[in-house]
Amino acid sequence: MALLLVFAHSVQGREATDLEVEAWSGLLADVDAAEAMEAARAHFRTESRPLWPADIRRATVDKLSGVDAWMADRS
């Protein structure tokens, strides 16, 4: 998770803190590290806003569990 935050924050011009690493690690404990990193890269290819744990979840765990389809049906 530290590597993911260092990458994301370097793109955003910030420094990752130990507290952020701990918080993100808890929020993304069930996400594969390689998948999380790819989701971060994909985010920065198409988005100009900051990256948040929810962005990683939507691109990985939620996508696989069908949450995206469920949310689309509710719109």
C-alpha positions in Angstrom: 0.0 0.0 0.0 2.9 2.3 0.7 4.1 1.9 -2.9 0.6 2.7 -4.2 0.4 5.8 -2.2 3.9 7.0 -3.1 3.0 6.5 -6.8 -0.4 8.3 -6.4 0.9 11.1 -4.4 3.8 11.7 -6.7 1.4 12.1 -9.5 -0.6 14.5 -7.4 2.4 16.4 -6.1 2.0 15.3 -2.4 3.9 13.2 0.1 2.3 10.0 1.6 2.2 9.9 5.4 2.3 6.9 7.6 -1.2 7.6 8.8 -2.5 7.5 5.2 -0.7 4.2 4.5 -2.4 2.7 7.6 -5.8 4.1 6.6 -5.6 3.0 3.0 -4.3 -0.4 4.0 -7.4 -1.0 6.2 -9.8 0.2 3.5 -8.2 -1.9 0.8 -7.1 -4.9 2.8 -9.0 -7.3 0.4 -7.6 -5.8 -2.8 -4.7 -7.4 -4.6 -1.7 -5.0 -4.6 -1.0 -5.5 -8.3 -4.6 -4.9 -9.2 -4.7 -1.8 -7.0 -1.6 -0.4 -8.7 -3.1 -1.0 -12.2 -6.4 0.7 -11.1 -4.3 3.7 -9.9 -2.5 3.9 -13.2 -5.8 3.6 -15.1 -7.3 6.3 -12.9 -4.6 8.8 -13.7 -4.8 8.1 -17.4 -8.4 9.3 -17.6 -9.0 11.4 -14.5 -7.7 14.8 -13.4 -9.1 14.5 -9.8 -7.3 12.9 -6.8 -7.4 9.2 -6.3 -9.3 7.8 -3.3 -9.7 4.3 -1.9 -13.2 4.1 -3.4 -11.8 4.6 -6.8 -9.5 1.5 -6.3 -12.4 -0.5 -4.9 -14.7 0.4 -7.8 -12.0 -0.7 -10.3 -11.2 -4.0 -8.5 -13.4 -5.6 -5.9 -16.7 -3.9 -6.6 -16.4 -4.5 -10.3 -15.8 -8.2 -9.8 -18.6 -8.6 -7.3 -21.2 -7.0 -9.6 -21.7 -3.8 -7.6 -21.2 -1.7 -10.7 -24.1 -3.5 -12.5 -26.2 -3.2 -9.4 -25.6 0.5 -9.1 -26.3 1.0 -12.8 -29.7 -0.7 -12.4 -30.6 1.8 -9.6 -29.9 4.9 -11.8 
